[in-house]
Amino acid sequence: MTDNASRETFMKRAIELAANVPQFPFGAVLVDERDGRIVAEGWNQSRLNPAFHGEIDVINNCARLHAGIDWSQLTLYTTAEPCPMCQSAVSWAGIPRVVYGTSIPFLQSLGWWQIDIRAAEIIRRTPFRQCELIGGVLEAECNALFTAARKLAEAR
């Protein structure tokens, strides 16, 4: 299991990746827990395809780069709590742990479009997989990303 310092290091990388799309700062990394290596990176690509959220992008990148990877050894780090689509993709992939910064309620408080179903509810309703959900890692830093993005949108 990864310690808090390592979690923060991986979340910092997700935050760096989020800078690729400051209007939609959803960055994500997949980490192999066996050796602490980042095996894939991703960020929101919804301008190309509305389903390409950061988590979907990183899962696709991992599948492309590492055919046959053991998904059960991975942890997903993401700047925001996965939406229902993304948490479902995590379940289908068999990723056993998700670490996030910003919560869905915080995003909603800023006016972000979010389906009002929390990641924990998707996990609860997925009896064929187990997934640990760890929220609030570098939460203030992640919240600042989404607050800045909202200000960018309002300035237009």
ROSE-4610 file (N, C-alpha, C; in Angstrom, 1 decimal, always signed):
// ROSE-4610
residu = [M/M/M/T/T/T/D/D/D/N/N/N/A/A/A/S/S/S/R/R/R/E/E/E/T/T/T/F/F/F/M/M/M/K/K/K/R/R/R/A/A/A/I/I/I/E/E/E/L/L/L/A/A/A/A/A/A/N/N/N/V/V/V/P/P/P/Q/Q/Q/F/F/F/P/P/P/F/F/F/G/G/G/A/A/A/V/V/V/L/L/L/V/V/V/D/D/D/E/E/E/R/R/R/D/D/D/G/G/G/R/R/R/I/I/I/V/V/V/A/A/A/E/E/E/G/G/G/W/W/W/N/N/N/Q/Q/Q/S/S/S/R/R/R/L/L/L/N/N/N/P/P/P/A/A/A/F/F/F/H/H/H/G/G/G/E/E/E/I/I/I/D/D/D/V/V/V/I/I/I/N/N/N/N/N/N/C/C/C/A/A/A/R/R/R/L/L/L/H/H/H/A/A/A/G/G/G/I/I/I/D/D/D/W/W/W/S/S/S/Q/Q/Q/L/L/L/T/T/T/L/L/L/Y/Y/Y/T/T/T/T/T/T/A/A/A/E/E/E/P/P/P/C/C/C/P/P/P/M/M/M/C/C/C/Q/Q/Q/S/S/S/A/A/A/V/V/V/S/S/S/W/W/W/A/A/A/G/G/G/I/I/I/P/P/P/R/R/R/V/V/V/V/V/V/Y/Y/Y/G/G/G/T/T/T/S/S/S/I/I/I/P/P/P/F/F/F/L/L/L/Q/Q/Q/S/S/S/L/L/L/G/G/G/W/W/W/W/W/W/Q/Q/Q/I/I/I/D/D/D/I/I/I/R/R/R/A/A/A/A/A/A/E/E/E/I/I/I/I/I/I/R/R/R/R/R/R/T/T/T/P/P/P/F/F/F/R/R/R/Q/Q/Q/C/C/C/E/E/E/L/L/L/I/I/I/G/G/G/G/G/G/V/V/V/L/L/L/E/E/E/A/A/A/E/E/E/C/C/C/N/N/N/A/A/A/L/L/L/F/F/F/T/T/T/A/A/A/A/A/A/R/R/R/K/K/K/L/L/L/A/A/A/E/E/E/A/A/A/R/R/R]
num = [1/1/1/2/2/2/3/3/3/4/4/4/5/5/5/6/6/6/7/7/7/8/8/8/9/9/9/10/10/10/11/11/11/12/12/12/13/13/13/14/14/14/15/15/15/16/16/16/17/17/17/18/18/18/19/19/19/20/20/20/21/21/21/22/22/22/23/23/23/24/24/24/25/25/25/26/26/26/27/27/27/28/28/28/29/29/29/30/30/30/31/31/31/32/32/32/33/33/33/34/34/34/35/35/35/36/36/36/37/37/37/38/38/38/39/39/39/40/40/40/41/41/41/42/42/42/43/43/43/44/44/44/45/45/45/46/46/46/47/47/47/48/48/48/49/49/49/50/50/50/51/51/51/52/52/52/53/53/53/54/54/54/55/55/55/56/56/56/57/57/57/58/58/58/59/59/59/60/60/60/61/61/61/62/62/62/63/63/63/64/64/64/65/65/65/66/66/66/67/67/67/68/68/68/69/69/69/70/70/70/71/71/71/72/72/72/73/73/73/74/74/74/75/75/75/76/76/76/77/77/77/78/78/78/79/79/79/80/80/80/81/81/81/82/82/82/83/83/83/84/84/84/85/85/85/86/86/86/87/87/87/88/88/88/89/89/89/90/90/90/91/91/91/92/92/92/93/93/93/94/94/94/95/95/95/96/96/96/97/97/97/98/98/98/99/99/99/100/100/100/101/101/101/102/102/102/103/103/103/104/104/104/105/105/105/106/106/106/107/107/107/108/108/108/109/109/109/110/110/110/111/111/111/112/112/112/113/113/113/114/114/114/115/115/115/116/116/116/117/117/117/118/118/118/119/119/119/120/120/120/121/121/121/122/122/122/123/123/123/124/124/124/125/125/125/126/126/126/127/127/127/128/128/128/129/129/129/130/130/130/131/131/131/132/132/132/133/133/133/134/134/134/135/135/135/136/136/136/137/137/137/138/138/138/139/139/139/140/140/140/141/141/141/142/142/142/143/143/143/144/144/144/145/145/145/146/146/146/147/147/147/148/148/148/149/149/149/150/150/150/151/151/151/152/152/152/153/153/153/154/154/154/155/155/155/156/156/156]
x = [+0.8/+0.0/+0.9/+0.5/+1.3/+1.1/+2.2/+2.1/+1.6/+1.3/+0.8/+1.7/+3.0/+4.0/+4.0/+3.9/+3.9/+2.6/+1.5/+0.2/+0.3/+0.9/+1.0/+1.9/+2.9/+3.8/+3.0/+2.3/+1.5/+0.4/-0.2/-1.3/-0.7/+0.5/+1.2/+1.4/+1.7/+1.9/+0.5/-0.5/-1.9/-2.2/-1.8/-2.1/-1.2/+0.0/+0.8/+0.2/-0.3/-1.0/-2.2/-2.9/-4.2/-3.9/-2.7/-2.3/-2.3/-2.4/-2.5/-3.9/-4.9/-6.2/-6.7/-6.2/-6.6/-8.1/-8.8/-10.3/-11.0/-10.4/-10.9/-9.8/-9.4/-8.2/-8.3/-8.7/-8.8/-7.6/-6.6/-5.4/-5.5/-4.8/-4.8/-3.6/-3.2/-2.1/-2.5/-1.9/-2.0/-0.7/-0.7/+0.6/+0.5/+1.6/+1.7/+2.2/+1.4/+1.7/+2.9/+3.2/+4.3/+5.7/+5.8/+7.1/+7.0/+5.8/+5.6/+5.9/+5.7/+6.0/+4.7/+4.8/+3.7/+3.7/+2.6/+2.5/+1.8/+1.0/+0.2/-0.2/-0.3/-0.8/-1.9/-2.7/-3.8/-4.4/-5.2/-5.9/-7.1/-8.0/-9.3/-9.0/-9.7/-9.6/-11.0/-11.9/-13.3/-13.6/-12.6/-12.8/-12.7/-12.0/-11.9/-13.0/-13.5/-14.5/-15.1/-16.4/-17.0/-16.9/-16.5/-16.3/-14.9/-14.0/-12.6/-12.2/-12.8/-12.4/-11.0/-10.4/-9.0/-8.8/-9.8/-9.7/-9.8/-10.7/-10.9/-9.6/-9.0/-7.8/-6.7/-6.5/-5.4/-5.6/-6.8/-7.1/-6.8/-7.3/-7.0/-5.5/-4.8/-3.3/-2.6/-3.1/-2.5/-2.7/-3.9/-4.3/-3.4/-3.2/-2.4/-1.0/-0.4/+1.0/+1.4/+0.5/+0.8/-0.2/-0.2/-1.2/-0.9/-2.0/-1.9/-1.5/-1.5/-1.2/-2.1/-1.6/-2.4/-3.1/-4.3/-5.0/-5.2/-5.2/-5.5/-4.3/-3.2/-2.1/-1.9/-2.9/-2.8/-3.7/-3.2/-4.0/-4.1/-5.3/-5.6/-5.6/-4.8/-4.8/-5.4/-6.4/-7.1/-7.4/-7.3/-7.5/-8.9/-9.9/-11.3/-11.9/-12.9/-13.6/-14.2/-14.0/-14.5/-16.0/-16.5/-17.9/-18.4/-19.7/-20.2/-19.6/-19.5/-18.9/-17.5/-16.7/-15.3/-15.1/-15.9/-15.8/-16.3/-17.2/-17.7/-16.5/-15.8/-14.7/-13.6/-13.4/-12.4/-12.9/-14.2/-14.7/-14.5/-14.8/-14.7/-13.2/-12.3/-10.9/-10.4/-11.0/-10.6/-9.5/-9.5/-8.6/-9.1/-8.3/-8.8/-8.7/-8.1/-8.0/-8.0/-8.8/-8.8/-8.5/-7.6/-7.2/-7.6/-8.3/-8.7/-8.5/-8.6/-8.4/-9.7/-10.3/-11.6/-12.8/-13.8/-15.0/-16.0/-17.0/-18.1/-18.9/-19.2/-20.0/-19.2/-17.9/-17.2/-17.3/-17.2/-17.4/-18.7/-19.7/-21.1/-21.3/-20.6/-20.7/-20.2/-19.3/-18.7/-19.5/-20.5/-21.3/-20.9/-19.9/-19.5/-20.7/-20.8/-21.8/-21.3/-22.1/-21.7/-23.0/-23.0/-24.1/-24.0/-25.2/-25.2/-25.2/-24.2/-24.0/-22.5/-22.2/-20.9/-20.2/-18.9/-18.1/-18.3/-18.5/-18.8/-20.1/-21.0/-22.3/-22.1/-21.3/-21.0/-20.3/-19.3/-18.6/-19.5/-20.4/-21.4/-22.3/-22.6/-23.5/-22.8/-21.5/-20.7/-20.2/-21.1/-20.8/-19.7/-19.3/-18.3/-16.9/-16.7/-15.4/-15.4/-14.2/-13.9/-13.0/-13.3/-12.5/-12.4/-11.2/-11.0/-11.0/-11.7/-11.8/-11.2/-10.2/-9.5/-9.6/-10.3/-10.5/-9.8/-9.7/-9.1/-7.6/-6.9/-5.5/-5.1/-4.3/-4.0/-5.3/-6.3/-7.6/-7.5/-6.8/-6.8/-6.1/-5.1/-4.4/-5.3/-6.0/-7.0/-8.2/-8.7/-9.8/-9.4/-8.2/-7.7/-7.7/-7.4/-7.4/-8.8/-9.8/-11.2/-11.8/-11.4/-11.8/-11.2/-9.9/-9.3/-10.0/-10.3/-11.0/-12.3/-13.0/-14.4/-14.2/-13.2/-12.9/-12.6/-11.8/-11.5/-12.8/-13.7/-15.0/-15.8/-15.8/-16.6/-16.0/-14.7/-14.1/-14.4/-14.9/-15.1/-16.4]
y = [-1.2/+0.0/+1.2/+2.2/+3.5/+4.3/+5.0/+5.9/+7.2/+8.1/+9.4/+10.3/+10.2/+11.0/+10.5/+9.2/+8.8/+9.2/+9.1/+9.5/+11.0/+11.8/+13.2/+13.4/+12.6/+12.7/+12.3/+11.3/+10.9/+11.9/+12.4/+13.4/+14.7/+15.0/+16.2/+16.0/+14.8/+14.5/+14.7/+14.2/+14.3/+15.8/+16.6/+18.1/+18.7/+18.3/+18.8/+18.4/+17.2/+16.8/+17.6/+18.0/+18.8/+20.1/+20.6/+21.9/+21.8/+20.6/+20.5/+21.0/+21.1/+21.6/+22.4/+23.7/+24.4/+24.7/+24.6/+24.8/+23.6/+22.4/+21.2/+20.4/+20.8/+20.3/+18.9/+18.0/+16.6/+15.8/+15.7/+14.9/+13.6/+12.6/+11.2/+10.5/+9.6/+8.7/+7.3/+6.3/+4.9/+4.5/+4.0/+3.6/+2.1/+1.4/+0.0/-0.1/-0.7/-0.7/-1.6/-2.5/-3.4/-2.7/-1.7/-1.0/+0.5/+1.0/+2.5/+3.2/+2.6/+3.2/+3.7/+4.9/+5.4/+4.6/+3.9/+3.1/+3.9/+4.9/+5.6/+7.0/+7.9/+9.3/+9.7/+10.6/+11.1/+12.4/+13.0/+14.2/+14.4/+15.3/+15.5/+15.8/+15.0/+15.2/+15.3/+15.9/+15.9/+16.8/+17.6/+18.4/+17.5/+16.4/+15.4/+14.5/+14.1/+13.1/+13.4/+13.6/+14.0/+12.9/+11.7/+10.6/+10.5/+11.3/+11.2/+12.1/+11.7/+12.3/+11.9/+12.5/+12.2/+10.7/+10.1/+8.7/+7.8/+8.1/+7.3/+7.4/+8.6/+8.8/+7.9/+8.0/+7.2/+5.7/+5.2/+3.8/+3.4/+4.2/+3.9/+3.9/+4.9/+4.9/+3.7/+3.3/+2.1/+0.9/+0.7/-0.5/-0.5/+0.7/+0.8/+0.5/+1.0/+0.9/-0.5/-1.1/-2.3/-3.4/-4.0/-5.1/-6.2/-6.7/-7.8/-7.3/-6.0/-5.6/-6.2/-6.3/-6.8/-5.6/-5.3/-4.1/-4.2/-5.4/-5.5/-5.0/-4.7/-4.1/-2.6/-2.0/-0.5/+0.3/+1.6/+2.6/+3.8/+4.3/+5.5/+6.7/+7.7/+9.0/+10.0/+10.8/+11.7/+13.0/+14.1/+15.4/+15.6/+14.9/+15.0/+13.6/+13.5/+12.3/+11.8/+10.6/+10.1/+10.2/+10.7/+10.7/+9.3/+9.1/+7.7/+6.9/+7.6/+6.9/+6.5/+7.3/+7.0/+6.0/+6.1/+5.0/+3.7/+3.7/+2.4/+1.9/+2.7/+2.2/+1.6/+2.3/+1.7/+0.3/+0.2/-1.1/-2.2/-1.8/-2.8/-3.1/-2.2/-2.5/-3.4/-3.3/-4.1/-3.4/-2.0/-1.2/-1.2/-1.7/-1.8/-0.6/+0.5/+1.7/+3.0/+3.9/+5.3/+6.3/+7.2/+8.3/+9.6/+10.5/+11.7/+12.9/+14.1/+15.4/+16.0/+16.6/+17.4/+16.4/+16.8/+16.0/+16.5/+15.6/+16.0/+17.1/+17.1/+18.2/+19.5/+19.5/+20.8/+21.3/+20.3/+20.7/+21.3/+20.7/+21.1/+22.5/+22.8/+24.1/+25.2/+24.8/+25.8/+25.9/+25.1/+25.1/+24.2/+23.3/+22.3/+21.3/+20.9/+19.9/+18.6/+18.0/+16.7/+15.9/+14.6/+13.7/+13.5/+13.6/+13.6/+12.2/+11.4/+10.1/+10.0/+9.8/+9.7/+8.4/+8.4/+7.3/+6.1/+6.4/+5.4/+4.6/+5.3/+4.7/+3.7/+4.1/+3.1/+1.9/+2.1/+1.0/+0.1/+0.7/-0.1/-0.9/-0.4/-1.1/-2.0/-2.3/-3.1/-4.3/-5.3/-6.5/-7.4/-7.3/-8.2/-7.6/-6.4/-5.8/-5.1/-5.0/-4.3/-3.1/-1.9/-0.8/+0.1/+0.4/+1.3/+2.8/+3.7/+5.1/+5.9/+6.7/+7.6/+9.0/+9.9/+11.2/+12.3/+13.5/+14.6/+14.7/+13.9/+14.0/+15.3/+16.1/+17.5/+18.2/+18.1/+18.7/+20.2/+20.9/+22.4/+22.7/+22.0/+22.2/+21.9/+20.8/+20.3/+21.3/+21.7/+22.6/+23.9/+24.4/+25.6/+25.5/+24.3/+24.1/+24.3/+23.8/+23.9/+25.2/+25.9/+27.3/+28.2/+28.0/+28.8/+28.5/+27.3/+26.9/+27.6/+27.6/+28.3/+29.7/+30.4/+31.8/+32.0/+31.1/+31.2/+31.2/+30.3/+30.1/+31.4/+32.0/+33.2/+34.4/+34.4/+35.5/+35.6/+34.5/+34.4/+35.1]
z = [+0.0/+0.0/+0.0/-0.8/-0.9/+0.3/+0.8/+2.0/+1.5/+2.5/+2.2/+1.3/+1.6/+0.8/-0.6/-0.9/-2.3/-2.9/-2.2/-2.7/-3.2/-2.4/-2.7/-4.0/-4.1/-5.3/-6.5/-6.5/-7.7/-8.0/-6.9/-7.2/-7.8/-7.3/-7.9/-9.4/-9.8/-11.3/-12.0/-11.4/-12.0/-12.1/-11.1/-11.2/-12.3/-12.5/-13.6/-14.9/-15.1/-16.3/-16.6/-15.5/-15.7/-16.3/-16.2/-16.9/-18.4/-19.0/-20.4/-20.9/-20.0/-20.4/-19.2/-19.1/-17.9/-17.8/-18.9/-18.8/-18.2/-18.3/-17.9/-17.2/-16.0/-15.4/-14.7/-15.5/-15.0/-15.5/-14.6/-14.9/-14.1/-14.7/-14.1/-14.4/-13.4/-13.6/-13.1/-13.7/-13.2/-12.7/-11.4/-10.8/-10.5/-10.8/-10.5/-9.0/-8.2/-6.7/-6.4/-7.3/-7.0/-7.0/-7.8/-7.9/-7.8/-7.7/-7.5/-8.8/-9.9/-11.2/-11.9/-12.4/-13.2/-14.6/-14.9/-16.1/-17.2/-16.9/-17.9/-17.3/-18.2/-17.8/-18.8/-18.3/-19.1/-18.6/-19.4/-19.0/-19.9/-19.5/-20.2/-21.7/-22.5/-24.0/-24.6/-23.8/-24.2/-25.4/-25.7/-27.0/-28.2/-28.1/-29.2/-29.2/-28.0/-27.8/-26.4/-26.3/-25.0/-23.9/-24.3/-23.3/-22.9/-23.4/-23.1/-21.9/-20.7/-19.5/-19.1/-18.1/-17.8/-17.4/-16.7/-16.3/-17.5/-18.4/-19.6/-20.4/-20.5/-21.3/-20.7/-19.4/-18.8/-18.9/-18.8/-19.0/-20.4/-21.4/-22.8/-23.1/-22.5/-22.7/-22.1/-21.0/-20.3/-21.2/-21.6/-22.4/-23.7/-24.3/-25.6/-25.3/-24.2/-23.9/-23.3/-22.6/-21.8/-22.0/-23.2/-23.4/-22.4/-21.8/-20.9/-19.5/-19.2/-17.8/-16.8/-15.6/-14.5/-13.8/-14.2/-13.7/-12.2/-11.7/-10.2/-9.4/-10.0/-9.3/-9.4/-10.0/-10.3/-9.3/-9.1/-8.5/-9.4/-9.5/-10.3/-9.4/-9.8/-9.1/-10.1/-9.6/-10.4/-9.7/-10.4/-9.7/-9.1/-9.7/-9.2/-9.0/-8.1/-7.9/-9.3/-9.6/-10.9/-11.0/-12.2/-12.4/-12.6/-12.7/-12.8/-14.0/-15.2/-16.3/-16.1/-15.5/-15.2/-14.1/-13.0/-12.0/-12.5/-13.4/-14.1/-14.9/-15.6/-16.4/-15.5/-14.4/-13.4/-12.9/-12.7/-12.3/-13.4/-14.6/-15.7/-15.9/-15.7/-15.9/-14.7/-13.6/-12.4/-11.6/-11.7/-10.9/-9.4/-8.5/-7.1/-6.2/-6.7/-5.8/-6.6/-6.1/-6.7/-5.7/-6.0/-5.1/-5.9/-5.2/-5.9/-5.0/-5.6/-4.8/-4.6/-5.6/-5.5/-5.5/-4.8/-4.7/-5.7/-6.1/-6.9/-6.3/-5.0/-4.4/-4.6/-4.4/-4.6/-6.1/-7.0/-8.4/-8.7/-8.1/-8.3/-7.7/-6.5/-5.9/-6.8/-7.7/-8.6/-9.9/-10.1/-11.3/-12.4/-12.0/-13.0/-13.3/-14.5/-14.8/-14.3/-13.4/-12.8/-12.6/-13.0/-12.7/-11.2/-10.5/-9.1/-8.5/-8.9/-8.4/-8.0/-6.7/-6.2/-6.6/-6.7/-7.0/-6.1/-4.8/-3.8/-4.1/-4.7/-5.0/-6.2/-7.2/-8.3/-7.7/-6.8/-6.2/-5.4/-4.7/-3.9/-4.8/-5.9/-6.8/-7.9/-7.6/-8.5/-7.7/-7.6/-6.7/-7.2/-8.5/-9.0/-8.9/-8.3/-8.1/-6.8/-6.2/-5.0/-5.4/-4.8/-5.1/-3.9/-3.5/-2.4/-2.9/-2.3/-2.7/-1.6/-2.0/-1.1/-1.6/-0.9/-1.4/-0.6/-1.1/-0.4/-0.4/-1.3/-1.4/-2.2/-1.5/-2.1/-2.6/-1.7/-2.1/-2.3/-1.5/-1.7/-3.1/-3.4/-4.7/-5.9/-5.8/-6.8/-6.9/-5.7/-5.7/-6.4/-6.2/-6.9/-8.4/-8.9/-10.4/-10.9/-10.2/-10.7/-10.5/-9.4/-9.2/-10.3/-10.6/-11.7/-13.0/-13.3/-14.6/-14.7/-13.6/-13.6/-13.9/-13.3/-13.5/-15.0/-15.6/-17.1/-17.9/-17.5/-18.2/-18.1/-16.9/-16.7/-17.4/-17.6/-18.3/-19.8/-20.3/-21.8/-22.1]
